[in-house]
């Protein structure tokens, strides 16, 4: 609920969390608290919480009209740089080249309920939300700042965004407008980020906060392989199940910044939003600009508590609810089986094998269009290659559908190759500055999605293929970041080039919206050279994303461990690929690969025709088991059972529902005489209920939670007869199920 007390204090709380701010003496907004719910607050409580010892008595005062008042050390809701506060601000505005110092003062508020899902731009949604809009006015420049807050039932999430409205008669330019600010009174946290590179995305990295700015960012036009918009501030002594964590994420897929600034008094200021380094927005009279939404999370129950919050929020308030009700398809993707070397006959043999094993969807990857025999041709020419499909793609799709399978298709809609009619007819539709030298990537160019005509052209091409071939599933790829960002379209309408990155990602969202409006049951899998755009903005439209081009199961352990801090299992596309693995040349057992890939939506990406009969039977039996447990493995409650460490060798995680739990245990490398008989305490069990482990042992929930689940016996020189796992790349699954008897 949202309480407004004395028209001075704004209190958002729901039993799980509380967020409190109020008016400063200068009628700007002061942040007071974010954390556990405080229950009912009295006026005395509020006055006590707003008492502020003056740390900055010798610094610049805000105004001579307010005695001994400065913003230098105040926690604020939306600060402006330079108005006695010298920390980085959340808003910067220019007028005719002069830097403005807007003075936004409280004017009024509005409370609404519910947020509808709208495909125009990704936002949180839900009927259970309460929303607070606080309006502040800068009278000197006739600007209005609207700060929007949303709180949902049961979750710790606070969703925020900012809107600037120009009520004046002069054009202004926004050069910075952040989505949210969270000021905290101390700096006793480690800064956690999800960083990496292509084929090693979203690895957990931590570093201590110190005076100054700690930040991550993207300047690539996408949220990127290298960084992810999610960050967290974690207690120094945090564990899986205890310790305070404050986290933020951005519902956005373009250039971003997420940072924490620590001042000289040890206060911490978290900010996240559009990266101001590449942003300038023309705001004409009577126009407005809104930021993407940012989400704040709080947990006092360590990493597992955080994941409960992030996972449920994404599933209930970001992803389209229909994908929570439907089983995610088990797919076969032909990429690593054939690459560009295929025709209809070859693919139908692969599809027939997949169908016999119980696979539900055939996804045709790159190479089906134009004259695409390598990655340097035909992008933007979305017409079927008759050499490979002489009877058309609709004929091939019909054969797949006759088998009882769904049909999926690969697109890279944001790109164009130089050998296409589209490029030759519309050279001004390419992102490229007007000078002689420009960068080249993958022999392809980025289309100017800031231009609505470009988006509409690609939509028309895709819609025809989707309709003619009755496509059920799309893999949307994006393989080139933006360089020399320049939009001929923006030049033609006299808008600053600083708008290109944001307008580009708006164009991406617009294409998603057009496709999903025309084909509402189409499942679109996000992909950007693997995990280069794994973010809440894409998940708003794509219920699952290809996490990485590295399909090696060993590497996926670290990729999944990091990604799962912010995104639920249902968002993963996990494929079992061939060995030696194509990316790292590692050889792992089929059992190990399947034991990793089963946590989340399952797929296969290998030539089934090359497998032995024994391997095919193993896959067939595995798929049968997966289908029995799919709802649990995709949408169950996830927990880490071992604390993640960058150098760790052993992993254990679980998914659970009200009557069943599956635990996965993994060890990368075998080590001689490694400690045996370790135990993994489980969660979400009933102390007074009996549970059956792997259809064998019966143990009480009390013992499994307090004593723990025994790790599998591993091979060493003295126990070859009793070992349950042996060698490198070990895996073992436990199934824990309730039985009727109570203790």
N, C-alpha and C positions, 0 to 999 in steps of 0.2 A: 504494500500500500504506500501511498504518497501523502505525507502530512505537511502542510504549510502552517507554520506556527508564528503568530504575530506578524504575518507578512514579512518575516525576517529570516526564518530558518526553514530549510527545505530538507525533509527527512524521508528517504526512500528505504523501506525495509519490508521483509517478507518472512521472517522467522529464520531464514538461512543467513541473511547478510543485512548490513545496514550501510547506508551511504548518506552523509550529512554535510551540508554546506549552508552558509549564511551570508548576511550582508556585512561588509566592512564599513568603517566610519565614512569612507568616501563613496559608498553605495556600489562598489564593485563586489565581486563574489569571493568569499574566503572558503577554502576547503577545510573541513574540520575532522572528518573521520570516514574510513572505509574498513570494514571488518565484520566480526561477529555481530549478529543482531543485538541491539541494546534494549529492545522492548520499548515500553512507553517512557518518554522523556519528559521531565518537568521543565518549567521555565528556569528553575535554579540549575538543573543539569546543563541546559543549553548555555546559560550565561557562564557557568564554570568552564565548559569546554571551549568557549570562545575567548577566555582570558588569554592574553598574549604577553609574555615578558619581552621587553624591547631589547633584542640582541644588537640592533643596528643603530644605536643612538647617535653615533658619530657620522652617519652617512647622510646622503642627500634625502631631504624630506619631500614627500609627495606634493604638498601644497602648503603655503603659509597660512591658509585658512584653517587647517587641522593641526593642532599643536602636537609635536613629537610623533607624527605618523609617517611611516615609510613603508613601501612595498618590498623593500630589499630582502627582508627575511620572512615575509608572509607566505603561507601556503594559500595558493589561489586556484580558482577553477579554470580561468582562461587568461593568462597573463599577457601583458604587452611589454616588450623590451623597451628599456630606456625611460620608463615613467617612474623613476627611483628604484626600479628593479633591473639589474644588469644581467640577469640570467637570460637565456634564450627564451623568446616569447612564442606564443601560439598563433599570433596574427601579425602580418606585416602588409601595409597598404601604401601605395605611391599615388601621387597626383602630379602630373606634368613633371616627372622626374624628381619631385621632392618627397622625402620620406615623411609619412604622417605618423603621428603618435596618438592613435584613437583612444578616447577615454570613455569606455563603455560603462554606463551606469544603469542600475536596475530600474526597469519601468513597470513590467507586469509579468504575469505567468498564466499558463493554461494547462489543464490536466485533461487527458483523453484516455480511452481504454481501447485495447486491441490494435493490432497492426496487420493489415492485409498483405498478402504476397503479391508483388507486382514485378513483372519480368523486365521492366525498363532499366532497372539498376539494382544490383544485389544489396539487400538489407536483411536484417533480422525480421521475423514475423511471428505472429501468434495471437490467438484470442485472449490469452491470459496475461497480456502485458498491460501495465499502466505506464503512461507516458507523460513526462513533464517537459514543457517548453517554457524556458525563461527568456524573456526579451530584455535586452539592454540597448540603450540608445547613446550614440555620440552626437550631441546636438551641434557641435562645431562643424562637423563634416557631413551631417545628415545621413549617418549610417546606422543601421540596426544590426545587432548581433543576436541571433537566436541560438541558444544552447539547448539541445534536445537530450533527454535522458529517458531510458526505458528500463523497467525492472520486470522480471517474469516470476511466476510462482515457483517456489522450491529451489531456485538456482541462485548462485552467488553473482551471476553476471549482471553488470551494469553496462548498457549500450549507450554510446554517446555519439553525437555529431554536432557540427557547427554550421550555421548558415549566415552569410552576410547579405544584407539587402541595401541597395543604394537608393536612398530616398532623395538624394540631391539632384542638382541640375548639371553636374559635371561628371564626366567619365573618370573612374579611378581604376587602378590596376592592383589586383591582389598578387603579392609575391610569396605569401606564406599563409596558409590556413590549416592548422592541425585539426585532427578529428577529436582528440582527447588529451587531457592533462591529468596526471595524478601526482599530487605532491604528498610526500611522506615525511614524517618528522625526523627520521634518522637514516643512516646509510649502512646499517649492519646486515647487508645482504650480499650475495653473489649474483652477478648478472649472468643469466642463462640464455643462450642463443642456440638456434638450429642452423648450423653452417656446414659448408662442404664445397662440392664441385660437381660437375657432370659425372654421373655414375657413383657418386658417394654423397648424396644429398642428405641434409637435415641430421647431421651428427651432433650430439649434445656437446656443447662447449661452455665452460663457465670461467668467469674471472671476477675477482673482487672489485666492488665499487671503490672508487677513490675520488678525491676532489678533482673536478673537471668533468668532461663529457665522455661517456661510454656509449657507443652507438653502433648500429648496423644499418645498412641501407642498400637500395638497388637503384642503379642509374641505367638499366638495360632495357627499360620498357616493359619488363615483366618482373614478378616478384623474385624470380631467379633460382638457379641451382645453388648459388653461393651463399645466399642468406634467405631467411623466411621472415615474414612480418611478425611472427610470434616471438615474444620475449617473456622472461619471468625473472622476478626478484625473489630469491629463495634464502631462507634462514641459513646461517653458516652450518648449523647442526641438523639440517633437514634430513629426513629418512623417507622411505616409501610411505609411511603411515603417520608421520608426525612432523610438525614444523610449519611455520607460516610461509605462504607463497602468494605473491601478487603477480598477476600475469596480464598481458594485453595481446590482442590480435586485431587485425585489420580486415574488414570485409572488402577486399580490394586486391587487384591483380597487377597493378602497374607500379611505377616508381614510388618507393615508400622510404620513410625513415622511422626508425624506432630507437629511442635513445633515453638515457638517464643522465641528468646533470646533478652533481653533488656540489653544494656551495660551501663557503668557508665555515658554516656552522654545522655541517654534516647533514643538512636537509637534502632529500632526493626528489628530483622532478622528472617523472616519466612523461614522455610525449611520443605520440605516434600519429602518422598521417601521410599525406602526399609529400614526396621529397621536394622541398623548396628550391633545391639546386637547379632543377629543370622546369620550374613552374612559374608562369606569369599569366594572369587571367584578366581579360578586359571586362570590366563591369560598368556597363552603360547605365544611365539613369533609369530607375524602376526595374532594374534587373537584379537577380540574386544568384548566389553560388553556394552550393552545399557540399560539404566534404563527404567522403565515404564514411560509413559507420565504423567505430572501433568498439571492441568489447573488452571490458575489464573483468578479471576473475580473481576470486580470493579463496584460499583454502588454508585451514589450520591443520589439515590431515595429510601433509606431505604430498608426494607425487601421485599416489593413488587417489587421494582426495581431489587433487587438481584435475586428474584425468576424468574422474566422475563428473566434474563440472563442465570441462571442455567438451567431452564426448556427448553428454546428454544435450548440451546447448546446441551443438552442431546438428545432431540428429533431429531435434524437435523444432529448432528455430532458424536453421539455414537450409538444409536439404529439403527438397520437396517431399512432403509426407507420403506421397503415393509410393515412393521407393523404399519406405520403411515397411510397407505392407506387402510388397511383392518380393518373391525370392529373386536374388541376384543370379543372373544366368552364369552357368559354367561355360566358358568359351574355349574354342581352339582358334588361335591366331596363326596365320600361315607365315609370318615374317621370318622367323629363324629357321623354319622348315624349308622355305623356297627362295627367300629374298626376292629379287626381280625375275627369277627364272621360273615362270609358271605359265600354264594355259588352263583352259577350262577342264580338260580331261585330267590333268595332274591334280588340280584342286578338288575335283569331285571324288577322286580316290582318297584324298586326305579327309574330306568331309564324311565319306562313308565309314572310314575307320573310326572317326570321332563319334559318329552316331552310334556305332556298335558298342562303344565304351560308355555311353551315357552322357556324352557332352551335348550341351543344349543350344549352342550358338556358334556359327562359323563366321569369323571376322576376317574379311579380305583386306589385307594391309596394302602398303604402298605398291604402285606399279600397274594398276588396272586401267589407267587413263592416258590420253594423248599418245605419245611415243616414249613412255617412261620405262626405259631399260636400265637407268641409273638415276642417281639423285641430282643430275644437272639438267633436267629437261621437264617441260610440260606442265609445271605448276601454274594454275590459273586456266588451264584448258581441261575443264571437267567434263570431257566426253570419253566414251568407252573406247578402249583400244580393240579394234576388230581383229587384229592379228591374234590376240589372246582369247577374245570372246567373239568368235565369228557370228554367233547367233544373238549376241547382245548380252549385257549384264542381267537384263530381266530374265533371260532364259536360264542363266546360271543360278540366279536367286531362286527361281521357281523350282529347280532341282533340289536345292538345299531345303526349301520349305516343304517339298514333298517328303523328305526324310523326317519331317517333324521337328526340324531345327529352325531357329531364328537366323536371320542374315544380318551381318554387320559389315561396315565399309569404312575405310580410312580416307580422311581428307586432311589437307593442310591449307585451309581456306585463306589464311592471312598472307600468303606468299604468291609470287609469280616468277616464272622463268623467262629469260630473254628470247626464247625461241617460240613464244606463243603469240597468237593474234591479239590477245588482250594487252600484252606489253607493247606491241607495235602500234596498235590503234590508240593507246592511252599512256604514252610515256609519262604524262603528268600525274598518273595515278600511283606513282611509286614514291616512297619516302626516300628522298635524296636531295641534298643541297645543290644549288645551281652552279657549283664550281667544277673545274676539270677533274680534280682528284676526289675519289670517294672510295669507301671500303667495300670489299666484296666478301660475302659469306656464303659458302655452300653453293656458289653459282646461282643464287636466287636473290630476289629483292623482296622487301617488305612492302605490301600494298598500303596505301594511305587510307587507313580505316577511319581517319578523322573526316573523310569525305563521304557523305551519305550515299552518293551515287556508286561508289566502289562497293560498299556494303550491300547495296541492293543488287548489283550485278552478280556478286558471288552468291548471294541468296538465291537468285533466279536459277543460276547454274546448278547449285546443290539441290534445290527443291525438285527440279525436273528429274534428276537421278534418283533421289529418295522415293519419289512417287512412282516412277516407272519400274524401279527394281524392288519396290516394297521393302525398303531398308528398315530394319527394326532397331539398329544399334550403330552408333557412329564412334569411331576413334578420331578425335580432333587433335591433330598434332600441330606443333609450332617449333620450328627448328632454327630460327635465326633471330638474334636480338637486334634492336634498332641502333644504327650508327648514323652519324651526321643527321640528326633528327631535323627534318625540314618538310613542311607540308605545302605543296603548291596551292592546294585548296585554301588553306588559311591565308596565304599571301593574297589570293584572289578576292577574299572577302575582308581584307584589311584587319586581320586579327593577329596578335603577337604569336610568334613561333613557340613561345613558352606554353601555349595551350596544347601542343601536339600530343604529348604523351598521355595527358588525361583524355583528350578527345579520341585518341586512338583506342584506349581501353574501353571507352564508352561505345565505340563502334563494334568492338568485339562482343560486348554485352548485347548490343542491338542485334547482331547476327544470331546470337543464341536465342534472343527473344523471338525473332522472326521464325526461326526453325521450330521452336517449341510451341509457338502459337499455331503454326500450320500442322505440326505433327506432335501433338501433346504426349503420345505414348513412346516417343523416341527416347531411348536411353543414350546419352552422349557421355562417353568416357573422355575425360580431359587428359591431355598429354602435351608436353613441351620439351622435346628431346628427352623424354622421361619426366623427371620431377621438377622442371624449371618453372612451373606455375602451379604449385601445390598450395592453394590458399583458399580462404573462405569465399572470395569472389567467384572463383571457378566452381566451387562446390555448390553454390547457389543454383547453378544450372546443370552441372555434371555431378551426379550422386557418387561417382567414384573417379579416381585419377590413377594413371600409370605412375607409380612412385619413383621409378628410376629405370634408365636403360640398362642398368646392371641387374640382371635377373639371377645372378649367383645367390643361392640361398644363404651362404655364409655372410656375404656382404649385406643381404637384406636384414639380417638380425640387427645390425647397428642402425640401418636406415629406418626400420620399423620402430625400434626403441625410441629414437628421437622424434619421429613423426607422431607417434602415439601420445606424446605429451599434449599435443594440441588438436589432433584429428582422430576420429574413431575408426575402428576396424572396418566398418562398412564403406569407408572411403577408399580402400586399397583395391587395386587390381593386382592380384598375386598370381604370376604364371610360373608353372613348372617348365623349365627349359632343358635343352639337351646338354650333355657333357661330352668332352670338356666344355665348360661354359664359354660362350662366345666372347665375353668381356674380359674375364680374368684367367681363362683356360684351366680352371680348377675342376677336379673330378669329385663329385659327391654322389652318394647313393640315391636312387629314386625315392627310397623311404625318407631320407633326410629332406630332400627337396619338397616332397609332399607334406611332411610334418611341419615345415615352415609355412608353405603357401596356403595351408588350410585355414589359417587365422585371417578371416576376411573373405571377400569374393574370390573364387578359385578359377584359374584358367590354365591352359597348356599352350606352349609355344615351341613345338618340336615336330619332327617328321615321324608321325606314328607308324608309318609303313616300315621304318627302319628298326623298330623295336622287336624284341623277341616275344614269343607267345607268353612266356612267363611275365615279362614286363607289362604286356597288354592286360593280362589277367589281374596283375597287381593294381593297375590304374582303374580297371573296371570295378574291382572290389572297393577300392578307395573312394571312387565317385559315389558308389552306393552308400558307403558309410557317411560321406560328406553330406549327401542329400538328407540323410536322417538327422544330421546335426547342424544343418546349414543355418537355421534361424539363430541358434546359440552362437555359432562361430562368427556370424556376421554382426549380430546385434546384441550379444550378451554383454554383461558387465566385465570390463577388462581390468586386470590387476597385474602389476609387476611384483614378482615374488622375491627377486634378488635386486639389490640396488645397482643401478647402472653405473659402470665405471669404464672410462675410455679404453682401458687396457684389459677389460674383463675377458675371461675365457668361457664362462658359463652363464647361461641365460635361463630364466624360468618365468613363465607367465601363465595366466589362467583367464578363462571366460566362464561366466556363471549365469544361471538364471535360478528360479525358485526351487528347482528340483534336480539340477544337474550341473556339473562343473567339469570342464576339460582343462587339463594342465599340460603345457608343453615344456619339455626340458631339453636344452641344447648345450653341447660343449664343442668348441671349435677344434681344439687339439688335445690328444691324449697325453697325459703326463704320468711318469712312473710314480707308483706309490702315493698318488694323490689321496687326500683324506676321504675316507668313505663314511657312510652312515650319517650324512648330513640330512637335516630335516627342513621342510618348507612349510611354515605355518600358513594355513589357508584362511580365507575370509568368506563371509556371506553364507555360513552354515549355521544350522540349528544345534545348539549344545545337546539337546535332548532327542535328537534324531539319529538313527543309524544310517550309515552310508556304505555302499558297496564300491570297492576299488577294482576297476578292470574286471568286473563280473566274478570276483574271487573273494578277497578279504572283506570282512565287515568290521567297520570301525565307527566309533561315535563321533559326532560332530565336535564334541568337546575336545577329544584327543586330537583331531585333525586341525583344529584352530589353535590349541594351546601347545601341543607337542609337535604337530606338523606331519606333513607327508614325506615319507622317506624318499630321498633321491634314488634313482635306479642304480643298482650295483654295476660298477664298471669293471672291465677286465684289468687285472694286473697279474704279475707272474704267479701269484699264489691262489688265484680263484678262477681259472678258466672255465670251470664247470658251472659256476653260479652267476657269471657275468650276464647282465641284461643288455649292456651296451659295450662296445669295444672299438678301438681304433680312433682315427681322427674323424671329425664331423659326426658326432654322436647326436642322436635324438631319441626321445621317448615320450609317448603320450599316455597320460592317465585319464581315465574316465571315472568320475565320482558321481554316483547316482543315489538318490534317496530310496530307501526300501520302506515297506509299510510299517514295520515295527518301530515303536518309540521306546526309548530307554526308561 
